């Protein structure tokens, strides 16, 4: 059975992602500007709905990543990496 999230055409997904992003920018700006409501909808409620829509769009995006979309970079065999004590925090992701 095909994944229904993979049945959405790429062009439609692109517009959905764009609309979601623009809605997030608008609602975020409204919240920063202390706008309480947009017509009959409270900004806080709209942001909460946007968060749940974002989950669905995230699953849709993840379902449509193919092997061609990912890149694997291999270091040349003749490269030697030496990590000094003052650089080890970079490997652990601490800054």
C-alpha positions in Angstrom: 0.0 0.0 0.0 1.5 3.3 -1.0 2.3 6.0 1.6 -0.4 8.7 1.3 2.2 11.3 2.2 4.2 10.4 -0.8 1.2 10.9 -3.1 1.2 14.7 -2.7 2.9 16.2 -5.8 6.2 18.1 -5.2 4.8 21.4 -6.4 1.8 21.1 -4.1 4.2 20.3 -1.2 6.3 23.3 -2.0 3.3 25.7 -1.8 2.1 24.1 1.4 5.6 24.5 3.0 5.7 28.1 1.8 2.2 28.9 3.1 3.1 27.4 6.5 6.3 29.4 6.7 4.6 32.7 5.8 1.8 32.0 8.3 4.4 31.4 10.9 6.2 34.6 10.2 2.9 36.6 10.2 1.7 35.0 13.4 5.1 35.4 15.1 5.2 39.0 14.2 1.6 39.5 15.5 2.6 37.9 18.8 5.7 40.1 19.1 3.6 43.1 18.3 1.2 42.1 21.1 -1.8 41.6 18.7 -4.4 39.6 20.6 -6.6 38.5 17.7 -6.8 38.4 14.0 -10.6 38.8 13.4 -12.4 36.1 15.3 -9.2 34.0 15.9 -6.9 34.5 18.8 -3.2 34.7 17.8 -2.3 32.2 20.5 -4.8 29.7 19.2 -3.6 30.2 15.6 0.0 29.6 16.7 -1.1 26.4 18.5 -2.8 25.2 15.4 0.2 26.1 13.3 2.4 24.0 15.5 0.2 20.9 14.9 0.1 21.6 11.2 3.9 21.8 11.3 4.0 18.3 12.7 2.0 17.0 9.8 4.2 18.9 7.3 7.3 17.6 8.9 6.1 14.0 8.5 5.2 14.7 4.9 8.6 16.2 4.2 10.4 13.2 5.9 8.3 10.7 3.9 9.4 12.3 0.7 13.2 12.3 1.3 14.8 9.9 -1.1 18.3 8.4 -1.3 19.0 10.9 -4.1 18.2 13.8 -1.7 20.9 12.8 0.8 24.6 13.2 0.3 27.3 11.0 1.8 30.7 12.7 2.0 33.7 10.4 2.6 37.0 11.7 3.7 39.9 10.8 1.6 41.9 7.8 2.9 45.1 9.8 3.2 43.7 12.4 5.6 44.7 12.2 9.3 42.7 14.1 11.9 44.2 15.1 15.1 42.1 16.6 17.9 43.8 18.6 20.6 42.4 19.0 24.1 41.2 22.6 23.3 39.3 21.4 20.3 37.6 18.3 21.8 34.5 20.3 22.8 33.7 20.8 19.1 33.4 17.1 18.6 31.1 16.7 21.6 28.9 19.5 20.3 29.5 21.8 23.2 30.2 24.9 21.3 
